[in-house]
Amino acid sequence: MIRSYFRYLLRSRRTLILFFLAVYLILSLTWMTYDGVSVPGYGFYTSAKMAAALSMGLTFVLPVLVFSPFQKRSGCDQYFSLPISRKEIRIASLLAVFSVIFGYFLITVTAAWLLFGIGYVPLTLLLGIHAFMAFSVLSMCAINSYLFLLGNSWIDGIVILAAYTLLPFAASIGEGLLISNLMAGKHALALETHAQILSPVYTLMANYAALISRNGWLYMKFSLPLFLLSILYTVIGWFGLIHEFDERRSERAEMISDHPLAYPLIIHLYSLLCLLVICSSCISSHDPSFLILLVLLLVCFVLGQFLYRRRLEISWKQAGIFLAETILCLGFCQIMWSSRCFGMADRVRLDEGDTLVYEYSRLADEKDLGRGIIGQETDHGAYVSFQLEIPTDRLNEYQEVLQILEACRKTAVDQWYERRTHELSGYFQISSKTGDRTFNQYHFNPDLSLSEEELKRISGYCDVVVDDFNHDLEPSEMPLAEFLKLRSTW
């Protein structure tokens, strides 16, 4: 019976399958620039990446099409009355979806290898790519089918699937904003967050990118922990699908989606995530717009309950839960602020990477470069800046300048938690580099300046440049020693 149902699924959509195969081939095999064709073997990698992206997209679309009839009462009555067990329907449906998606990928990537990869891409790598993508497609089909079936209607299923798919990326953004609001020196754009590992798509595609980069295009390494995490997500998705489909109560079709992992959990997860960001911003800046944002979030919370229960109401229970979540998040953010982000703001590693980089820029008084000026007070202003790069294996040779700059960093951290910073006062930045990769970035806007004596000592290790824009100097930018000598003649 599995074979019969499998053939039915494919034959009933034969025209659509062939049409999308043509679209798949066109998008994957023509997604190349002039450079991609001219560099030997590169056309294969561009096609393989595009084919993987299309395949991942189809793992969200096809399970919805195949399993949506079981979220309608008429569909349940029709399909569950067939002389075939639910287990056989589930297996045949997954096999049909897998066959179409992986079949597209197999045909496309093999064609790309024949056209662009022979002689440049090893056959073993091609086989490895096919094997890993087969696992990836099967994994995502099981996971997405399970998430979709958490809903009791196809609309709810799509909303729940989208909510869980986007949650890791929303959590990653929230993590970045939370830390940047409460940890001195950290900015959300420079943070390497960890919440994306909650995404099955990320864990799979990160290793897929590493797999096809073995010829040196992307310079990534295959991660065994991410692969093990992908296996865990696959197991959860598979057993979840068995439970949600094989034991599905057909009378629940088109009713509210009250599964504990559906709307009840999703609404509170997103509410807590938004509350943490809003509360962290309130704690760090004392912004009065905090209350307005809370009201807007409460409105969204009520609308979420409406989407869940199909009726608009505001109960004391909902208001109490929202108030409790707000108090909880405010307390947590206050603890993070008081503890300097649990002490992480004071722990800066100087020996990571190949190079430690300090950058400094300050609008200062031209008569005393150690006295900073802010805002429009620029009648006697001069910009002082430098960039010092220190090899991490030679830190002992830079102890003199490190003492100066680390004292500056500690003062900047103190001022940040005392809320004595100014965006127009300049910046002080620390980062680590390995090759072209920059990480461990800390960016401050402290209301402080390095003294002229300290700048002189730093100029012994790197170029300290002064830009005096109030005089017709040629050139306007000059080394510190030259500027000080010229200033002595004024």
N, C-alpha and C positions, 0 to 999 in steps of 0.2 A: 504493500500500500504506500510505503514511503516513495518508491519509484514512480508510482502513478501520480501521486500528488505533486511530486517534484516536476514531472513532465508537464502537468497541468499548469503549474505556475509559470514555467518558461514559455510554453506554447501560447498561453493566453496573452502574453506581453511580447511576443516575438518581434513585431514591427518596432515597438518602442526600444527594445534591446538593441536591435541592429542600428537604429537611428543614433542612439547614444554612443554606440561603438564608433561610428563614423565621426561624431563630434569629439570623442575622446582621442581618437587617432590624430585628427586635425590639430587639436590644441596641443597635444604632447609632441608631435613630430615637427611642428612648424614654430615651436616656441624657442627660436634661436636667433641671435643677432649675427652680424657679420663676423665679429670676433669669435663667437661660439663655433661657427663653421670653420673658420680659418685655423683655429687651434686644434691640433689632432686629438681626437677622442672627447673633446669638450661637448660636442653635440649630444653624445650619449648621456652625459651627466645632467644636462639641462632637461632632456626628455625624461630621464628617470625621476628627477625632482618634481617635474610638472605632473607626471603620471601618479606619483605618490600623493600629491596634493589632491588630485581629482578623485583618487581612490578613497582617501579619508573623507572627502565630502560625500561620496556615495554611501559610505557606511552610516551616515546620518539619514539619508533620504530613503534608501531602499527598505530598511527595517520598518520605517513608518508606513510605507506603502503596503508592505506584506502583512503587518500585524494590525493595521487600523480597522479592518473589518471586525475584529474581535472586541472592539470597544463600542460597537453598536449592537443594539438588541437584535435587530434583524440579522446581522452578521453572525452573532453567537448562535442564534436559533438555526441558521443555515449550515454553518461549518461544523458546529459541535454535534449535529445530527448525522454527519457523514459516517460511513462504516470504517472509520480510522480513528485511532486513539489520539489524545492530545499530544502525547510524546512523539508520535509519528508526524503529526502536523508541525510541531516545533522543529524537529530535526530536518524535515523536508524543506521548511521555510528558510531555515538558516543555510542549508546547503544551496538552495536556489540563489539566495542573496550573495553568498560567498562565491558561487560559480560565476555569476555575472561580473562582480567587482574584480575578483582576482583574474578572471578570464580577460577582462579589458587590460589589466596591468601586464599580464603575461604576454599577450599579443603585442602590445605597444612597446614594452621595454625590449623584447626580443627583436622586434623590427628595428628599434633604435640601435641595438648592438650590431645588427647586420649592416645597417647603413653607415654608422659612424664609429663603432667601437672595435671592430675586428682589428687585431694587431696592436691595439692600444689598451683595451680593457680585458683583463684575464677572464677566461670562461668560468673559473672558480668564483670570481667575484660576482659574475652575472647569476650564477646558481645560488650564491649566498643571498643576493638581493631578492631573488624570487622566493626563497625559503622564508626570509624574514618578513617579506610583505604578506605572504600567505598567513603567517602567524598574526601579523598586525591586523589584517582584514578580519580574520576569524575572531580575534579579541574584541575589536571595536564593534562588530556586528552583535556579539553577545551582550556587551556592555550597553550599547545604545538601545537594543531591543528591551533589555531589562528596565532601563530608565523610562523608556516610552510607555511600557506596560504598567508603570506605577500609577498612571492616570486612568480614570474610568471613562474618559472620552478622548477622542483623537486630539481635540484642541488642548485639553489638559495635558495629554501625553507630550505634545510638542513643547508646551510651555515648560514642563518639568525637565524634559530632555535639554532644552536650551539653558535653563537655569543651572543645572548641574554641570553642563559643558563650560559655561562662562564663569562659574563660581571660582575655580582655581585662579583664573586670570584676574577676576575682580578682587580676590583675596590677595593676590600678589601686589596689585595697585594699592589696596588698603594697607598692606604691610609696609610698603614703601612710604606712604603718607604718614602712617602712625609713627614710624621710626624717625622720619625727617622732622616731624613736629615736636618730638620729645627727646631726640638725641642731638646734642650739640655737634654741628659740623656736617651732619648728614643731610643730603638732598635726595628727594625721591628719584630723580632722573639718574643719579649716580649709584643707586643702590642695586645690589644683586640679591633679589628676593628669592625665597625658597618655596613659596606657596604653589608655584607652577608644577611641582612634582606631584601634586594631587590630581593632575590632569593625565588621564591615560593617553590622550593624543600626544602630549608633550613627551612623556616617557618613551613612547614608541618612535616618534619622529626624530627625537634627538639621537637615538641610536641608529636610525635609518640614515640620517645625515652623516654620522660617523662611519657607517658601513660604506657608503659610496664615496667617502673622502679618502679612502686608503690610497688612491693614486695621487693624493697631494692637493686636491682642489680646495677642500674646506679645512684641512688640518684639525680634525676632531678625533677624539678617541672613543671607542666603544665602551660604554659604562655597564659593568656587570650589576651594580646596585639598581640602576634604572631598569635593566632587563628583568631582574627578579621582581621589581615592583610591578612591571607590566604583567608578569605571570600572575601575581597576586590579584591585580585588577581583573584579569581574565577569569580567574577562578570565582571571584565574587560575582562577576557578571553572569557567568554560566549558571551557577547555582541559584542566583537571584532570578534568572530567567525561568529556570525549571519551576521554582516556587510560584512566580507570578503568572505563569501560563498554565502549567499542568494543574495547579490547584485553584485556578481562577473561578470565581463565582459569577456565572453568566448573568444572574439577576442584578449584579452591581453595574452593568454596562449603562453608560449615560447618566450615572448618579454622581454626586460630588466625590472628588478625589481626596478621601480622608485617610489614605494610607499614612502611617507615621513618618515615612520618608518622603512623602509628597509635599503638598502645600504647608502642612503644619511645621515641618522642619525648615523648608526653603524660606518661608517668610521670616522666621526668626533668625536664620543664618545671615540673610542679607540685612536685616534690621540691625543686628549686632555689629556687622561689618561697618555699616554707615555710621552707627553711633560711636564706634571707636574712633573713626576719622574725625567726626564732628567734635567729640569731647576732647580729643588730643589737640585740636586746633584751638578750642576754647581755653584749655589749660595753659598752652604755650603763649598765646597772644592776648588773652582776656578780651576776645572780640565779642561785642554785644550782639552781633548777627547770629550768635550761637542759638538764641531762643527762636529766631525766625527759621533757622535750619531745622530745629527740633520740631517745630509746628509742621513744616513741609514734610518731614520724615513721618510724622504721625499721620498725615493725610495719606501718604503712600502706604503706610501700614494698614490703614482702614481700607484702602482700595485693594490691597492684597487680600485682605479678608473677604472682600466682596467677590473677587475673582474666585476665591476658594469656595465660599458658601453660597454664591449666587444671590445674595441679598445684602443690601447696604444697611449696616447697623453698627452702632458704637455701644459696646457693653462695658460695664464697670470692670469686668474681668480683663478685657483687652486693654483698657486704659491702665489697669494695675500692672499688667505684665510689661507694657511699654515703659511705665514709670520705673519699675524694678530694673529693667534692662538699662535704662538711662543712668540710674544711680550706680549700678554695678560698673558700667563703662567709665563714668566720671571718677569713681574711686580707683579703678585700675590705672587710669591715665594719670591721676594725681600721684599714685605710688611710683609710677615710672618717672614722672618729672622730679619728684623729691629724691629718688635714688639715682638720679642722673642716668636714666634708662638702665637701671640695675647695675650701675657702675661701668657700663660699656663705653660711655663718653670719655672716661679717663684712661681707658685701655687702648692705646694705639700701638700697633706693631710697626716697628721701623725696619725690621730685617726681612720682610716678605718681598718676593719678586727680585728682579735684578737691579732695579734702580729706585731710590727714594727721591722724590721730587718735592721741593718747596717753591711755592710761587707767592710773590708779595707785590701788591700795588697799593699806593696810598697817595691821596691828594694832601700835600703838606705845605707849610709856610716856606717860601723860598729862603727866608732869612734864618730859619731853623727847621731843617728837614725832619727833626724829631717831634715837631708839633703839628699834628694833623688839623685840617680844617674841613668843614662839612658844608654841603649845600652850595649856595651861590657866593660864598665868601672867597672869591677867587682873584681878588685884585693882586695878591702877592702869592699866588699858588703855583706849585710845581709838582708834577707827577714823579714819584719815585717807584721804581719797580726792579725786580730781579727774578730770575729763575735759577735755582740751584739744584743740580742733579748729583746725587751721591750714590756711587756703587755700594750695594749693601754688603759686599765682602770687604769694604774698606771703611766701615763706619768708624773704626778707631782713629783714623787719620783726620776725622772731621769733628772730634769731640768739642772743640772750642765753639764752632759755629752751631753744632747741635744743641749745646746748652742754651744759647741765645734763642734759637728758634723754638725749642721745646718750652722754654719759659714763656715765649709769646703765645704758643698754642694753649698752654694751661691758663693763661690770663684770658685768652679769647673764650675758652670754655666757661670760665667763671662769669665773664660778662654776659655770655649768652643766657645762662640760667638766672642771671640777675636782670635780664631783659635790657641790657645796655649795649645794644648793637645798632648800627645805622647802615642802611643799604648804600648810601652815598659816600661812606667813609673809605671805601676801598675794599680790598679782600686779602685774605691770607688762606692759602690752599695747600694741602698736603695730599700726596697720592703715591702709589706704588706702580711700577711699570715692569712688564716682562715683554720684550719685543714691542709690538704695536698695541698690546692689551694694557689698559689702565684700570686699576681697581683700588680698593681701600681709600677712596677719595673722601676728604674732609674739607669743607669749604666754610669759611667764617667771614663775617663782616664786622669785625670788632672795632670799638671806638678806642683804638690805641695806635701808637706809632713806635717804630723802632728808633732809638736815639741815633744821632749822627755818629757817635762813637761806635755803636753796634753796627751801623751800616758800613763804616770804614772797615771793621773787622770782617764783615761778610764779603766785602769787595775783594778780599784776599783769596776768596774761594770761587767767586763767579763775578760776572759783570753786573754791577749795580748802575742802572741808567736813570738819569734825571732829565725830565722834559719840562723846560721852563718856557711856557707859552706866552709870557707877558713881555718878552723882549725879542727884538729881531735878531735872534742868534742863529748863526749858521755853523753847524746844524743845530736845530732846536734840541735834539736828543744828544746827550754826551755822557761819558763815564762820570762817576761820582767825583773822583779826584780832580778831573778837569773842571767840573762845575764849581767845586769848592775853591779852586784856584782862581777861576774867573770871578766868583762872587766876592772874593777878598779885594778886588779892584774897584767895586762899586762904592 
